[in-house]
Amino acid sequence: MKRFSRPADIKVGVVGYGGAFNMGKAHLNQMKAAGMTPVAVAEIDPKRLEQAKQDFPGIATFPDLGRMLKECDVNLITLITPHNTHAPLALQALKAGRHIVCEKPLAITTAEVDAMLAEAKKKGLIVSTYHNRHWDGRIQLALEHIQKKKLIGEIVRLELHMGAFGKPRAWWRSSKSISGGILYDWGVHLLEYCFQLVQSPMTEVSGFAKTGFWASQKGAPYPKDANEDEASAIVRFKNGVLLNLRITTLDHNPKAGWIEILGTKGSYLIDGGEYTLIRRSEDGSVSTTEKGKNPPDQGEKYYQNVADHLVKGAALVIDGPWARRPIHVLDLAWQSAKQGKTLKVKYA
Ligand SMILES: NC(=O)c1ccc[n+]([C@@H]2O[C@H](COP(=O)([O-])OP(=O)(O)OC[C@H]3O[C@@H](n4cnc5c(N)ncnc54)[C@H](O)[C@@H]3O)[C@@H](O)[C@H]2O)c1
């Protein structure tokens, strides 16, 4: 891979400048803060393209990726578009010799990721996923408590639950063919937390899905193509650890979400900005509970690492194979749910 002399030589652009969370602006600002030079935005919605011009006066704007690739010498492109567009757009840009950062999820299927990684390898380019939450305060502190200080002993099980009772919004995130499914939004972040905590290969995945409830309701969004109402991905690791990820729109329990890591000597709970550490005495007779605040998130480290990789050859934290793991799990979980059986992993 050809190295850049300094971060400012890396010309960066984004594809997708959507209004839901203003992510295009956030990405370009973070890239700029990491020393790279924002030069271009491609977006199919003219109104959003106009917004990009206002936010970044003088930036080159294009109605699609094809025009951007033809008319602009951008080196690194971040894709911030609906999930089913990630793989085709990434392949188009890689074939044109550009590095790719893709918003999560990297793609929907393992096969799509394989094609992206093969093309990147052929061209000597990077493919990474914007896993900004790798640097969330809650997971960084959990790693310190669980891995470094070993405060809960050996990890036995991870339970990750997110959801509430309610009809999904009528937007692309609720369409299975566009979003990939209910697990593909927050699920990839939560899986990426777990892969940092469990340092063991995966062996198999089971998936469960309840479908059709919201699609059968009057006025439901995407009646023919709705996401699962609830889905679970259950992963077995080689060291015996169990991971149970569940995202639901059918939850009547008012407690909407939790992350619980059970260890042999205690439990570690992550609840928004707080952690709870429950520990047992050596003889198991007494338990103590400690609560505390999680430190701030440091998602800006993502682009600093990308710049360090492209300039100094530092290891890329979110490299292709790492970014493939959550997608592989979610792909297998859906296949498993459809087939009603557990499936072996290809990429551990
Ligand atoms: N990492 C995070 O914390 C985080 C937060 C929010 C969103 N996201 C991710 O960002 C991505 C986009 O989500 P969003 O909330 O910005 O959605 P959005 O709907 O607000 O924006 C998507 C934009 O992409 C544009 N678009 C669609 N197809 C395009 C194409 N082929 N070429 C150019 N533009 C195209 C649309 O016109 C739209 O403006 C998703 O992958 C989502 O999961 C990540």
The ligand as a Gaussian input file, in Angstrom:
#p B3LYP/6-31G(d) Opt

LIG

0 1
 N      -21.846000       5.082000      13.744000
 C      -22.926000       5.691000      14.193000
 O      -22.998000       6.052000      15.362000
 C      -24.062000       5.964000      13.238000
 C      -25.092000       6.865000      13.572000
 C      -26.103000       7.100000      12.613000
 C      -26.084000       6.447000      11.379000
 N      -25.086000       5.561000      11.122000
 C      -25.025000       4.843000       9.831000
 O      -24.851000       5.800000       8.772000
 C      -25.446000       5.304000       7.591000
 C      -26.438000       6.328000       7.060000
 O      -27.425000       6.568000       8.054000
 P      -28.120000       8.008000       8.194000
 O      -28.789000       8.055000       9.509000
 O      -27.132000       9.061000       7.854000
 O      -29.224000       7.890000       7.045000
 P      -29.935000       9.064000       6.237000
 O      -31.155000       8.459000       5.628000
 O      -30.075000      10.300000       7.077000
 O      -28.885000       9.430000       5.095000
 C      -28.561000       8.618000       4.038000
 C      -28.291000       9.520000       2.850000
 O      -27.743000       8.741000       1.797000
 C      -28.231000       9.255000       0.579000
 N      -28.050000       8.224000      -0.440000
 C      -28.741000       7.056000      -0.569000
 N      -28.239000       6.330000      -1.601000
 C      -27.198000       7.052000      -2.104000
 C      -26.295000       6.831000      -3.174000
 N      -26.344000       5.714000      -3.904000
 N      -25.379000       7.785000      -3.428000
 C      -25.306000       8.920000      -2.705000
 N      -26.166000       9.196000      -1.671000
 C      -27.095000       8.265000      -1.378000
 C      -29.668000       9.611000       0.865000
 O      -30.177000      10.549000      -0.078000
 C      -29.558000      10.183000       2.269000
 O      -29.392000      11.593000       2.267000
 C      -26.051000       3.962000       7.944000
 O      -25.139000       2.956000       7.639000
 C      -26.246000       4.054000       9.462000
 O      -26.304000       2.804000      10.106000
 C      -24.080000       5.314000      12.024000

